[in-house]
Amino acid sequence: MGIVDMHQEFFGAPQDPAARPARRWLRRQGPDRQPAWRWLLPAAALMAALAYASSIFARYEVEAGVLAETRAELDARGYGWVTLAVDGQRVELGGVEPFAGAGHEAIVAAQAATCPTWAGRLPCASVVAANFIGLAPGAGAATPTDRGNAP
């Protein structure tokens, strides 16, 4: 038995290529039919990239709005001495209190600040934290009555 006979015995007799049955594991695509993953995967990747990029800009936009509106509210109530730091919607207040209790009033003013949203004006800050430094007793602290003249 020669090598050709063994080949024919194992694989069968050679056939005409046109008469061979189509391979079942190969899927033939027509020009009008594309597999879903060819457009779905790139579309999903593009959407994820756009969502990530817009979230970065949205965060800075939100922080800028919270900072501006809270600063405007504090300035309108006469709390220009308050330093302001914003991280998202978390507001941190600081500074030297010109009189006892001024820090609490500044916190209330910061909580009262409202920002424009799609649902109307809502409170800007979700959390207001404060770290005020009080003046030493007898160090020339202003009284609540002359707060307009405080340095």
C-alpha positions as a Markdown table, in Angstrom:
| # | Residue | x | y | z |
|---|---|---|---|---|
| 1 | Met | 0.0 | 0.0 | 0.0 |
| 2 | Gly | 1.5 | 3.3 | -1.1 |
| 3 | Ile | 1.3 | 6.7 | 0.4 |
| 4 | Val | -1.4 | 7.8 | -2.1 |
| 5 | Asp | -3.5 | 4.8 | -1.2 |
| 6 | Met | -3.2 | 5.5 | 2.5 |
| 7 | His | -4.1 | 9.1 | 1.9 |
| 8 | Gln | -7.2 | 8.1 | -0.1 |
| 9 | Glu | -8.2 | 5.6 | 2.5 |
| 10 | Phe | -7.9 | 8.1 | 5.4 |
| 11 | Phe | -9.3 | 11.2 | 3.6 |
| 12 | Gly | -11.4 | 9.6 | 0.9 |
| 13 | Ala | -11.1 | 9.9 | -2.8 |
| 14 | Pro | -10.2 | 13.4 | -4.2 |
| 15 | Gln | -13.3 | 15.3 | -5.3 |
| 16 | Asp | -13.9 | 18.1 | -7.6 |
| 17 | Pro | -13.6 | 21.4 | -5.6 |
| 18 | Ala | -16.9 | 22.7 | -7.0 |
| 19 | Ala | -18.7 | 19.5 | -5.8 |
| 20 | Arg | -17.5 | 19.8 | -2.2 |
| 21 | Pro | -20.1 | 20.7 | 0.3 |
| 22 | Ala | -19.6 | 24.2 | 1.9 |
| 23 | Arg | -17.9 | 24.2 | 5.3 |
| 24 | Arg | -20.4 | 24.7 | 8.0 |
| 25 | Trp | -18.1 | 26.6 | 10.4 |
| 26 | Leu | -17.4 | 29.4 | 7.9 |
| 27 | Arg | -20.2 | 31.9 | 7.8 |
| 28 | Arg | -20.5 | 33.7 | 4.5 |
| 29 | Gln | -21.5 | 37.4 | 4.8 |
| 30 | Gly | -23.3 | 39.1 | 2.1 |
| 31 | Pro | -22.4 | 42.8 | 1.3 |
| 32 | Asp | -25.7 | 43.9 | 2.8 |
| 33 | Arg | -25.3 | 41.9 | 6.1 |
| 34 | Gln | -22.7 | 42.9 | 8.6 |
| 35 | Pro | -22.2 | 41.2 | 11.9 |
| 36 | Ala | -23.5 | 43.3 | 14.8 |
| 37 | Trp | -20.1 | 43.5 | 16.6 |
| 38 | Arg | -18.5 | 45.3 | 13.6 |
| 39 | Trp | -20.5 | 48.4 | 14.4 |
| 40 | Leu | -21.7 | 47.7 | 18.0 |
| 41 | Leu | -18.2 | 47.5 | 19.6 |
| 42 | Pro | -16.8 | 50.7 | 18.1 |
| 43 | Ala | -20.0 | 52.5 | 18.9 |
| 44 | Ala | -19.9 | 51.4 | 22.5 |
| 45 | Ala | -16.2 | 52.3 | 22.8 |
| 46 | Leu | -17.0 | 55.8 | 21.3 |
| 47 | Met | -19.9 | 56.3 | 23.7 |
| 48 | Ala | -17.7 | 55.3 | 26.7 |
| 49 | Ala | -14.9 | 57.7 | 25.6 |
| 50 | Leu | -17.4 | 60.5 | 25.2 |
| 51 | Ala | -19.0 | 59.8 | 28.6 |
| 52 | Tyr | -15.6 | 59.8 | 30.3 |
| 53 | Ala | -14.5 | 63.0 | 28.5 |
| 54 | Ser | -17.7 | 64.9 | 29.3 |
| 55 | Ser | -17.6 | 63.8 | 32.9 |
| 56 | Ile | -14.3 | 65.5 | 33.4 |
| 57 | Phe | -15.6 | 68.8 | 31.9 |
| 58 | Ala | -18.9 | 68.4 | 33.8 |
| 59 | Arg | -17.0 | 68.1 | 37.1 |
| 60 | Tyr | -15.1 | 71.3 | 36.5 |
| 61 | Glu | -18.3 | 73.0 | 35.3 |
| 62 | Val | -20.1 | 72.0 | 38.5 |
| 63 | Glu | -17.2 | 73.1 | 40.7 |
| 64 | Ala | -17.0 | 76.5 | 39.0 |
| 65 | Gly | -20.7 | 77.1 | 39.4 |
| 66 | Val | -20.6 | 76.1 | 43.1 |
| 67 | Leu | -17.6 | 78.3 | 43.7 |
| 68 | Ala | -19.1 | 81.3 | 42.0 |
| 69 | Glu | -22.6 | 81.0 | 43.5 |
| 70 | Thr | -21.3 | 80.3 | 47.1 |
| 71 | Arg | -18.8 | 83.2 | 46.9 |
| 72 | Ala | -21.6 | 85.5 | 45.6 |
| 73 | Glu | -23.8 | 84.5 | 48.5 |
| 74 | Leu | -21.1 | 85.0 | 51.1 |
| 75 | Asp | -20.1 | 88.3 | 49.7 |
| 76 | Ala | -23.7 | 89.5 | 49.5 |
| 77 | Arg | -24.1 | 88.7 | 53.3 |
| 78 | Gly | -20.8 | 90.5 | 54.1 |
| 79 | Tyr | -18.6 | 87.4 | 54.6 |
| 80 | Gly | -15.7 | 88.5 | 52.4 |
| 81 | Trp | -13.2 | 87.3 | 55.0 |
| 82 | Val | -14.2 | 83.7 | 54.4 |
| 83 | Thr | -11.8 | 81.6 | 52.3 |
| 84 | Leu | -13.5 | 79.1 | 50.1 |
| 85 | Ala | -12.4 | 75.7 | 48.6 |
| 86 | Val | -14.6 | 73.5 | 46.4 |
| 87 | Asp | -14.3 | 69.8 | 45.6 |
| 88 | Gly | -17.3 | 68.7 | 43.5 |
| 89 | Gln | -20.2 | 69.8 | 45.6 |
| 90 | Arg | -18.2 | 69.7 | 48.9 |
| 91 | Val | -17.5 | 73.2 | 50.2 |
| 92 | Glu | -14.8 | 74.0 | 52.7 |
| 93 | Leu | -14.8 | 77.3 | 54.5 |
| 94 | Gly | -11.9 | 78.8 | 56.4 |
| 95 | Gly | -10.5 | 82.1 | 57.7 |
| 96 | Val | -10.2 | 84.1 | 60.8 |
| 97 | Glu | -13.5 | 84.9 | 62.5 |
| 98 | Pro | -13.8 | 88.6 | 63.1 |
| 99 | Phe | -16.1 | 87.9 | 66.1 |
| 100 | Ala | -17.4 | 84.9 | 68.0 |
| 101 | Gly | -20.2 | 83.1 | 66.1 |
| 102 | Ala | -19.3 | 84.6 | 62.7 |
| 103 | Gly | -18.1 | 81.2 | 61.5 |
| 104 | His | -21.5 | 79.6 | 62.2 |
| 105 | Glu | -23.3 | 82.4 | 60.3 |
| 106 | Ala | -20.9 | 81.9 | 57.3 |
| 107 | Ile | -21.7 | 78.2 | 57.3 |
| 108 | Val | -25.5 | 79.0 | 57.2 |
| 109 | Ala | -24.9 | 81.4 | 54.3 |
| 110 | Ala | -22.9 | 78.8 | 52.4 |
| 111 | Gln | -25.6 | 76.3 | 52.9 |
| 112 | Ala | -28.2 | 78.8 | 51.6 |
| 113 | Ala | -26.4 | 79.4 | 48.3 |
| 114 | Thr | -28.4 | 78.0 | 45.4 |
| 115 | Cys | -27.2 | 77.0 | 41.9 |
| 116 | Pro | -29.2 | 76.7 | 38.7 |
| 117 | Thr | -29.9 | 73.2 | 37.6 |
| 118 | Trp | -32.3 | 71.5 | 35.1 |
| 119 | Ala | -34.8 | 71.1 | 38.0 |
| 120 | Gly | -34.6 | 74.8 | 39.0 |
| 121 | Arg | -32.4 | 76.4 | 41.6 |
| 122 | Leu | -31.2 | 73.9 | 44.2 |
| 123 | Pro | -28.6 | 74.1 | 47.1 |
| 124 | Cys | -25.1 | 74.2 | 45.6 |
| 125 | Ala | -23.2 | 72.4 | 48.4 |
| 126 | Ser | -24.0 | 68.9 | 49.4 |
| 127 | Val | -21.6 | 69.2 | 52.3 |
| 128 | Val | -20.2 | 72.3 | 54.0 |
| 129 | Ala | -17.2 | 71.9 | 56.2 |
| 130 | Ala | -15.5 | 74.7 | 58.1 |
| 131 | Asn | -12.1 | 75.3 | 59.8 |
| 132 | Phe | -12.2 | 78.8 | 61.2 |
| 133 | Ile | -9.5 | 80.3 | 63.4 |
| 134 | Gly | -10.9 | 82.3 | 66.4 |
| 135 | Leu | -9.1 | 85.4 | 67.6 |
| 136 | Ala | -7.5 | 85.2 | 71.0 |
| 137 | Pro | -9.5 | 86.9 | 73.8 |
| 138 | Gly | -8.8 | 90.6 | 74.0 |
| 139 | Ala | -7.0 | 90.7 | 70.6 |
| 140 | Gly | -9.2 | 93.4 | 69.3 |
| 141 | Ala | -12.0 | 91.2 | 68.0 |
| 142 | Ala | -14.9 | 93.1 | 66.4 |
| 143 | Thr | -18.3 | 92.8 | 68.0 |
| 144 | Pro | -21.4 | 91.8 | 66.0 |
| 145 | Thr | -22.6 | 95.4 | 66.0 |
| 146 | Asp | -19.6 | 96.8 | 64.2 |
| 147 | Arg | -19.1 | 93.8 | 61.9 |
| 148 | Gly | -19.4 | 96.2 | 58.8 |
| 149 | Asn | -16.2 | 97.9 | 60.0 |
| 150 | Ala | -14.3 | 94.7 | 60.7 |
| 151 | Pro | -10.9 | 94.4 | 58.9 |
